[in-house]
Amino acid sequence: MSRLDAGGRRKAALIHLLFILRSLERIGDLAVNVGEEVVFIESVPDIRHEDPYEG
């Protein structure tokens, strides 16, 4: 009976680990998105306040 209980605990621990890994992957994906947004904002010229009649 104790072997059966130990196997169930191991499966539960592995399921918890799977959820933790999934959450860490999501955090990593969001961090990449933030980094890409920062690079985009810093590399694109700002044209919001240019005078359309100048030039």
C-alpha atoms as one frame of an Amber mdcrd trajectory, in Angstrom:
protein
   0.000   0.000   0.000   2.831   2.428   0.760   4.335   1.861  -2.706   1.038
   2.824  -4.273   0.831   5.967  -2.155   4.431   6.936  -2.981   3.709   6.548
  -6.699   0.682   8.813  -6.415   2.701  11.466  -4.617   5.360  11.279  -7.305
   2.765  11.752 -10.035   1.263  14.706  -8.194   4.707  16.276  -7.792   5.397
  15.801 -11.506   2.091  17.433 -12.397   2.948  20.424 -10.191   6.364  20.614
 -11.834   4.712  20.585 -15.255   2.519  23.547 -14.311   5.531  25.426 -12.941
   7.479  24.819 -16.150   4.538  25.976 -18.251   4.327  29.175 -16.214   8.068
  29.797 -16.547   7.822  29.338 -20.307   5.010  31.898 -20.426   7.082  34.360
 -18.376   9.965  33.883 -20.812   7.693  34.494 -23.801   6.379  37.696 -22.244
   9.913  38.887 -21.491  10.851  38.334 -25.141   7.800  40.334 -26.229   8.789
  43.233 -23.964  12.347  43.150 -25.313  11.150  43.160 -28.917   8.851  46.094
 -28.179  11.707  48.075 -26.609  13.958  47.432 -29.611  11.168  48.490 -31.963
  10.419  51.687 -30.039  14.095  52.657 -29.870  14.856  51.925 -33.535  11.881
  53.581 -35.267  11.968  57.344 -35.861   9.247  59.332 -34.101   7.050  61.027
 -36.732   4.165  62.087 -34.487   5.173  65.741 -34.157   6.664  66.473 -37.560
   5.286  69.412 -39.517   3.715  68.000 -42.702   4.370  71.270 -44.574   8.043
  71.506 -43.640  10.641  70.143 -45.997
